[in-house]
């Protein structure tokens, strides 16, 4: 009778090992994805290097109103398959405010280049960004103030810029903010030009509502990110202006 019990136990263990349910690392993105309905390519995010430290990266994200629990995941290296969520591990770092909280950012020291995915929850679904390729060592972000500002039209300045060192930018993100860094407008264009606040060439707009007319007696900030196909920021421009 004892032998029968042993055989049953062995068979039971064998059955457990051959369970079709996948086993994921507790902190892997795959484990999180397995628990929720997901929306892919539904988090606006990118990453840049740092002005002051070559090993520091900054990942930026736009958490839409109602989004919660913003999280940062990264692979071990760029050799890992960027589309396999098992390769992404959660890094427990807090997002901080960018433009006083309209955007969020993760700042992290990385001595190697990796793939990154940013996630958040919205409407009971898990939303994921496209993979972001960190290139802070092989292709450091260029920081510049070089932008033309045409103020011929009162309150409707026209901004123009060139690519700079790297010419493989696919899209340009422009933010207008006030002197206290409060977000006024955020737009994306394929062209190297933007006029506040005309949307003729705008392909994506994260501005909530209609922004105010810019007072020509006040000073404002223009911020631009030139972003490559893999969501790395090649060009970062910051410039103060008076409309």
N, C-alpha and C positions, 0 to 999 in steps of 0.2 A: 504493500500500500504506500510505503514511504517513497518508493521509486516512481510511482505514478504521480505523486505530488510534486517531486523534483522536476519531472518531465513537463508538467503543466506550467510550473514557474518559468522554466527555460523558454517554453513556447511563448509564454506571455511577454517575456522580456524581448524576445526576437520580434514579436509583433509590434512592440513599442518602438524599436529601432527602425522598423520599416514603415512607420507611419508616414503618410504622404504630406502631413502638415509641415511646412518649412520651419526651420529653427533659425532665428535671426539673433544677432548680438543685440543686447538690451538697448544700447544707445545708437543703433544703426537707423538710418533713414528708412530702410526696408521694414523694420519693425513698426515704425510709426505709420507708414503707408498701408501696411497690412490691416490696420485697425479702423481706417476711415475711408469714406469716399473722397476721392482726390480730384483736383483740377490742376492739370499740368500747364506750364507756361502761363501762369496767371498771377505772378508776382513780379512787379517791375523792380528789377535789381541790377546792380553792376558793382564793380570794385575798382579801386585805384591804389596806387602807391601813396607814400607819404612824402611831404616836403622835407622832413627832417630826419627820417630814418629809413634806410634802404630795406630793412627787414620788416617794416610795418606795412600792413595792408589795411584798407578801409573799405568795407562792403556797405553799400547804400541800398535802401529799400523804401518803397512807397507803401505804407500800410493804409489801405483805403479805410474810410470811416466804417467802423464795425469790425475791423480786423483785430485779432488778439493773438497773444502767445507767439510773438516773432522769434524764430529760432535759426541758428546758424549750423550748417553741416559741412564737413569737408572730407576729401579723400586723403589717403596717405601721401600720394604723389600724383603727378600728371600722367603717369603710366597706367593708372587705374582706369577702367572703363567708366566714362563720365555718365553713361546712361544706366548703370547698374547701381540701384539704390543701396545694395549691400555694401558697397565700397565707401559709403558716406557715414561718418560718425558725428554725433552731436558734440559740439564744443560749448561748454556752459559759460558763455559770456553774455553780459547784459547789453542790449541795444541802448544807445544814447541818442539824444535829440540832435537833429540836423535841421536848420531853419526853424529852431524853436519847436521841434516836434512834428512839423508837417511831414518831414521825412525822418527816417531812422538810420543809424549807422552802427556797424560793428567794427571795432578797432582791435587788431590782433597782430602780434609779432609772429612771423612765419619765416624760418630760415630756408624753407624750400617752397617751390611752386606747387600748387594743388588745384583741384576742382572744388568749387563751393556751390551749394544750393541754399537759398533762403526760403523758409516756409512761414506761413501763418494760418490761423483758422478764421474762417468767415462763413456765415450761414451754415454752420455745422459740417463744413467740408474743410479738408486740408488742402491748401493751395501751395503750389511749388513754383519757384522761379526756374528759368532755364539754367543749365550749368554755367558757372562763371569761371573762366580760366585765369588764375592768378599769374601775373607776369612781372611782378615787381623786381625780379632779378634780371631776367632776360630782356625785358622791354619796359623800363621804368617810365612811369607817367611823367609827361612833360608839364610843368607848371609855368604859367605865363600870364601876363597882363595885356597881351597884344590883341586888341580888338578895336575896330573903328566904330564910333558912335556918331551917327548923323542925327542932329537935333533940329533940323530945318522945320519939321512939323511939330508944333507945340504939343508936348505931352505924348507924342507917338514916335519915340526914337527908333532908328533903324540900326541894328547891330550887324556887323560883318566880320568875318574871321577867315584865317587860312588854317590848313591842317597842322602845320608845324613839322616836327621831326618825322612823325609817322603819318603816312597818307592812306592808311587802310581803314579809316573810320567809316562806319556804315550809317550812323545816325548821330544827331547832336541834340543834347538836352540843355535847354536854357531855363534859368530861374532868375526872376526879378524879385529882389527883396529890399526892405527898407534898411535904414542905418542900424536898427536894432536887430537885424537879421530875421525879421518876420517875413514869411513867405507871402508873395503877392501873386505871382503866376509861375506856372511850370509847363513848358511845351517841348515837343520834339519835332525836329525837321530833318529832312534829308539834305536840304540845301544849307550852304554856309551863310545863311542870312535869316534874320528874324526881325519883324517890326512889331513893337508893342502898340496896341494889342490887336493885331490883325491875324486871322487864322487861315489866310489863303494857302500858305504852304505848310501848315501844321498837320502832322500825321498822327499825333497823339497828344492829348491835353489832360493834365492832371489838376488843372485849376478848378476849384469848387466855386461855382457861381461866376459872376462877372466882376473882374478886378476893377479897382478904382482908377480914375484918370490920374496920371502922375503929375504932381504939382511941380512946376518948373523952378520953384524956389527951394525945393528940398533935394537932398542927395539920396541916391539909391545905389544898390549893388547889382551888378550883372555877373552871373556865374554860368559857365558853360562846361559841359563834359562832351568830348568827342569819344564815342564808344565804338569799339570794333565788333566784329561778328560774334566773338566769343564773350562779349559783355565786359571786356577789360577797357578801362578808361585810358586812352592814349594821351589825351590832351585835356588839361584842366585850366580854365581861364577864370580869373576873378578880377573885376574892374569896377571901381566906383565911377558914377556918372551923375550929371545933373541934366534932366530932360529939357 
